[in-house]
Amino acid sequence: MVSKRQIKIITSLSQKKCRKSTGLFVAEGKKVIDEFLNSSFELDSLFTTDENLFAADEKVMLISEIELKKISFLKTPNKALALFKTSEIVNVDTEGLIVVLDDVRDPGNLGTIIRLCDWFGVKHLVCSEATVDCYNPKVIQATMGSLTRVNIVYTDLENYLAATELPVFGAFMDGSNVYKTNLPTDGILVMGNEANGVSEAVSKYITQKISIPRFGEIQQTESLNVAMATGILLNEFKRSAFTET
């Protein structure tokens, strides 16, 4: 049985300030939970309606479907919900490709970008302090477990970019055609806010602007979704590295 105190704690984790104060976040569904169980993240507690889904443990509690609905953030609860402890900050490498997000606000976009980083082997994702929290329940679900393999750091982007010696590429509508640009193995790719793109403050540190050309005859589409654009650009960076080897 889930106590009123536990329900209050779990439901409060929809708020960033509560996740920060408790050091906990929510993961739902067996696949996502298994990814975190098989990672360095530490389990706090696990609630499930099916006793056969997970190995018996003192941190695993069998509950009813009604109880799961009370604590779930999903419209259709998926048999299990777990609380994990947030990870400690890990320093960002100075080699390889690093993705930087300048105030990306949509949880779905961040979750997808984390999955893309995982897919393309990008180990570090550096976010502005105004970027949506990676432990937001919607972000966790969108990552499908990829958060366990991508190091995410929130910091002041101006200070971070000012200190780097890596070339800094930024996604802009008026940038150089990415398909005609020589892309390095080591570098930084900056992606901007959904509505405003890369901010003026961050733009000062961009060493080369790149863009994805439009091929449609009418060419009236204003821009690509930031997650979609990130996927295309990451593919080009990795394709260039693959061609070089």
Buried (B, 14 or more C-beta within 10 A) or exposed (E): EBEEEBEEBBBBBEEEEBBEEBBBBBBBBBEBBBBBBEBEBEBBBBBBBEEEBBEEEEEBBBBEEEBBEBBBBBEEBBBBBBBBEBBEEEEBEEEBBBBBBBBBBBBBBBBBBBBBBBBBEBBBBBBBEBBBBBBBBBBBBBBBBBBBBBBBBBBEBBEBBEEBEBBBBBBBEEBBEBEEBEBBBBBBBBBBBBEEBBBEEBBEBBEBBBBBEEEEEEEEEEBBEBBBBBBBBBBBBBEBBEEEE
